Every structure is written in structure tokens, then in C-alpha cells.
């Protein structure tokens, strides 16, 4: 299912955001897992105020995080959507209360979603094949743990996002993600794992 708020489409199956250009071409916008979850929750409750407490309960269910984390993710979403906080078209902030998704939202069947082939990762065929091989082994019952490592900014997240989109279209999976975020006042030792498990 796609949630459409032009020029964007929120792909709730592949958990990504698409922007349609004036020429009709679609570009995938990579969102961090928690930013995606916040956007999905707001889009699923359009036109009404979602309090900060409700958002924390919905997105970080059984995990304690500082409220400032929501503010940072809303900032990231505004950048991804090209939205202005003073004259918003998508995300309206009600000071000290919460947020409201103010754009018109329509449902669209997923068969009109853009093909993953439109997104090209240069020089990533080897790592993608390797990840797909590990997935096949896992689907055959052999447990797998894979670490994607490297210097900041080399495309680790883009690689994993592309792998997730391809995997979602080839096999039936439930995928969840956990993310390391800077905390205020300390963090759980295994926060990303607890975050992913808590969202199942």
C-alpha cells in the first residue's frame, strides 16, 4: 500500500519514501528507520494533533528515550520533504503539544510502485550478492549474523536499504531496524536491538 501526498509516496511495504519529479521520474529518498516510523504514524493519522507522548509510545513502545529525539527526527523529516517549519505544507508543529500531518493523504495500491531498478548503486553488486546469499542461507534455516562496516559516509545505509527493498520483493519477510542515536542522559546497552525487537 502506498500513502500518497503529492509529490511524495510513502511505500509502507518497502518502508521508503518516493518523490515524483515534474517529468514523472521517481526518486527514492532514504529515511532513517525511526524517522520513517514517525512519518508513517503521522501519515496514518492525518489532520489530527499527535501529541509528543503518543508519538513516543507508538514509535518507541517499550523503550525510554528523551523527548528531544523526536524533535531531531522531525527536523530530518522536514529536510527530506523540503518543508518549512514556518509555512509548512506537510508537518505542522503545535508548540509544547505535538505535531500534525496537514497534507491530503490518499491510498494507492502498491502495484504502481516504482521498480527498484531505478535506483542504482555503483560498484555494489558484489556486496549485494553476498547479502542475498546470506539471506538464502537464513531462509534455508541456517542462522546468519552479518556486519556491514566501514568509514562514515561510504554508503553502508544505502547498501542495506537497497538490500531490504530487494529482499522484500523476492521473499516474504518481516524486517525491522534499530538505530544508534545520540542520547541525552544515557542509553540502554543494546538500544538498537531492543528498538527493533520492540517494534515487532
Secondary structure, 3 states (H helix, E strand, C coil): CEEEECCEEEECCCCEEEEECCCCCEEEECCCHHHHHHHHHHHCCCCCCEEHHHHHHHHCCCCCCCCHHHHHHHHHHHHHHCCCCCCCCCEEEECCCEEEECCCCEEECHHHCCCHHHCCCCCCHHHHHHHHHHHHHHHCCCCCCCCCCCCCCCCHHHHHHHHHHHHHHHCCCCCCCCCCCCCCCCCCCCHHHHHHHHCC
